[in-house]
Amino acid sequence: MKKISAALLGATGAVGQRYINMLDRHPYISLDVLMGGESAGKKYGEAVHWLFPDALPDRFAQAKVLKARPESAQGCDVVFSALPSEVAGEIELGFARAGYTLVSEASSHRMDPEVPLMIPEVNPDHLKLLETQKKKKGWKGAIATTPNCTVTGLAIVLKPLLDSFAAEKAIVTTMQALSGAGYPGVPSLAITENVLPYIKNEEEKVAREAKKILGTLKAGVVHENPIPMGLSCNRVQVIDGHTETLYAEFPGRVDPQEVARVLAGFRGKPQRLRLNTAPERPIIVRTENDRPQPRLDRMAGSVPGMSVTVGRLRNGIDDRSLQLTLLSHNTIRGAAGTAILTAELMEKEGFIG
Ligand SMILES: NC(=O)c1ccc[n+]([C@@H]2O[C@H](COP(=O)([O-])OP(=O)(O)OC[C@H]3O[C@@H](n4cnc5c(N)ncnc54)[C@H](OP(=O)(O)O)[C@@H]3O)[C@@H](O)[C@H]2O)c1
């Protein structure tokens, strides 16, 4: 297979490090350029506060971090962006105008009507928005985005609940990990022995993004899924892995065992195409009363961290409602993993390389 040369914006951050971890042994995406802000000009190994137990591979430790500008990525086929949203908007635009294809984790362009917001198992057809984007924006390159880490696991579970059971309402409470706030993130004195019941802008963002991802693309326009959603987002003292409880309502009776079968059988285009970062089972259903748990289940699946684990499936206040708990790894499935999977799908469909 033809090699894809990749560059990474925000290489030293919590998500940037996850890219390095995941792309180190990728069979055909080669991470060749690392870019940063304050770390530009330094060796990566000196600039980064490495967060993983496995050693930082030497070729990255020795690599020089370059300035976040298009000239730095010369010759690269794709640019991954793990920049903070406050700076990502303009920097990413500069790359797109200069002819680069970007896959971005940042929220800056996610809700732009001409920018696809991708979870490859859920809305692979939305990649076609890149054709509309090309016509309307006049950029030489392109921008595709991936969602907020809290949305990803939720949207993967809502997709079969909508398609097979016509879910018509979703109430969600989240227990979000510390790494979701980046490094160094939440002050230890605020979170130790504590739960923070508010994450700025998160509740609005999750509902808005889920409706776009679950929406229908017709004639170059994404029509949002109308499902009403209520969110309560909390930060908890867990390092990795967002846990969410979902209460959903349906037009008719739902049998939890039938729902469990449908969720466990859910497969998407990445599975059919056998993409490298696609887990065999996007959703793993556990039947024990005390699962999923972040420590036990966040690395679940044939591609560790890429499967969403669902448990505690039961009817809610009546047999037309359902309750469950889901867990997904926020920097893998919720960030770098979904972006890499998106790039693999883009390569397959001729948008990269
Ligand atoms: N953490 C998650 O679970 C998660 C999940 C999904 C999406 N996201 C999104 O992913 C992005 C990165 O998140 P994170 O948690 O990795 O953040 P982070 O730990 O704060 O890292 C931010 C990175 O951006 C770089 N940067 C900052 N300002 C810059 C500038 N002006 N020019 C160039 N580089 C600059 C930093 O590099 P220097 O050290 O060189 O300044 C650092 O590498 C955010 O948009 C976030 O919303 C995060």
The ligand as a MOL file (V3000), in Angstrom:
LIG
                    3D

  0  0  0     0  0            999 V3000
M  V30 BEGIN CTAB
M  V30 COUNTS 48 52 0 0 0
M  V30 BEGIN ATOM
M  V30 1 N -8.3110 15.6630 25.5440 0
M  V30 2 C -9.3220 15.0610 24.9350 0
M  V30 3 O -9.8450 14.0110 25.4070 0
M  V30 4 C -9.8710 15.6050 23.6450 0
M  V30 5 C -10.7920 14.8540 22.9330 0
M  V30 6 C -11.3190 15.3370 21.7140 0
M  V30 7 C -10.8800 16.5390 21.2340 0
M  V30 8 N -9.9870 17.2750 21.9380 0 CHG=1
M  V30 9 C -9.5210 18.5400 21.3390 0
M  V30 10 O -8.1950 18.3270 20.8900 0
M  V30 11 C -7.4510 19.5500 20.9670 0
M  V30 12 C -6.1900 19.3240 21.7870 0
M  V30 13 O -6.5510 18.9440 23.0920 0
M  V30 14 P -5.4900 18.4960 24.1930 0
M  V30 15 O -6.3140 17.9560 25.2920 0
M  V30 16 O -4.4120 17.6680 23.5880 0 CHG=-1
M  V30 17 O -4.8380 19.9480 24.5830 0
M  V30 18 P -3.4530 20.2870 25.3110 0
M  V30 19 O -2.9960 19.1130 26.1140 0
M  V30 20 O -3.6660 21.5820 25.9840 0
M  V30 21 O -2.4270 20.4870 24.0840 0
M  V30 22 C -2.4520 21.5820 23.2150 0
M  V30 23 C -1.3500 21.4870 22.1460 0
M  V30 24 O -1.4770 22.5890 21.2370 0
M  V30 25 C -0.2360 23.2670 21.1040 0
M  V30 26 N -0.4640 24.7260 20.9510 0
M  V30 27 C -1.0430 25.5610 21.8360 0
M  V30 28 N -1.0920 26.8240 21.3360 0
M  V30 29 C -0.4870 26.7610 20.1150 0
M  V30 30 C -0.2080 27.7160 19.1030 0
M  V30 31 N -0.5540 29.0190 19.2320 0
M  V30 32 N 0.4230 27.3030 17.9810 0
M  V30 33 C 0.7750 26.0130 17.8230 0
M  V30 34 N 0.5510 25.0560 18.7510 0
M  V30 35 C -0.0780 25.4300 19.8830 0
M  V30 36 C 0.5330 22.9440 22.3620 0
M  V30 37 O 1.8920 22.9740 21.9690 0
M  V30 38 P 3.0680 23.7360 22.7650 0
M  V30 39 O 3.2800 22.9750 24.0280 0
M  V30 40 O 4.1850 23.6270 21.8030 0
M  V30 41 O 2.6160 25.1680 22.9620 0
M  V30 42 C 0.0540 21.5160 22.6810 0
M  V30 43 O 0.8290 20.6010 21.9220 0
M  V30 44 C -8.4130 20.5810 21.5660 0
M  V30 45 O -8.9990 21.3330 20.5310 0
M  V30 46 C -9.4400 19.7310 22.2800 0
M  V30 47 O -10.6930 20.3880 22.3920 0
M  V30 48 C -9.4540 16.8350 23.1170 0
M  V30 END ATOM
M  V30 BEGIN BOND
M  V30 1 1 1 2
M  V30 2 2 2 3
M  V30 3 1 2 4
M  V30 4 1 4 5
M  V30 5 2 4 48
M  V30 6 2 5 6
M  V30 7 1 6 7
M  V30 8 2 7 8
M  V30 9 1 8 9
M  V30 10 1 8 48
M  V30 11 1 9 10
M  V30 12 1 9 46
M  V30 13 1 10 11
M  V30 14 1 11 12
M  V30 15 1 11 44
M  V30 16 1 12 13
M  V30 17 1 13 14
M  V30 18 2 14 15
M  V30 19 1 14 16
M  V30 20 1 14 17
M  V30 21 1 17 18
M  V30 22 2 18 19
M  V30 23 1 18 20
M  V30 24 1 18 21
M  V30 25 1 21 22
M  V30 26 1 22 23
M  V30 27 1 23 24
M  V30 28 1 23 42
M  V30 29 1 24 25
M  V30 30 1 25 26
M  V30 31 1 25 36
M  V30 32 1 26 27
M  V30 33 1 26 35
M  V30 34 2 27 28
M  V30 35 1 28 29
M  V30 36 1 29 30
M  V30 37 2 29 35
M  V30 38 1 30 31
M  V30 39 2 30 32
M  V30 40 1 32 33
M  V30 41 2 33 34
M  V30 42 1 34 35
M  V30 43 1 36 37
M  V30 44 1 36 42
M  V30 45 1 37 38
M  V30 46 2 38 39
M  V30 47 1 38 40
M  V30 48 1 38 41
M  V30 49 1 42 43
M  V30 50 1 44 45
M  V30 51 1 44 46
M  V30 52 1 46 47
M  V30 END BOND
M  V30 END CTAB
M  END
